[in-house]
């Protein structure tokens, strides 16, 4: 975060980070979801809600996807 403060093009960093966060989340390659959330929280504190709203939305979408998949598996087991 200290280095982030000195970046002139924060929007370029946001696009890069958003793209790579999406790849990590979708590929289950994130070392820790909590660490990812902590980073987003630090960015939110530094830049505000507008900057991180899409990043937080990704976590919400992943949660909804996991819940829906689990409900489907449960429903499918009930049919057999």
C-alpha angles and dihedrals in degrees: 000000000000091000090045090063090063097051114113095199104049090162090061089052090048092053092047094046093045092052094048094042089055091052092049094048096045093045094044087235097129113119091217131357089209091057090050091050091048090054091050089049091053090049090048091052090048100043108015138244097300091061095053104031094100092046091052088047089059091058090048091050091050091051092050091047092052092048092048092048091050092049090050092051090049092048092047091052090052091057095055 
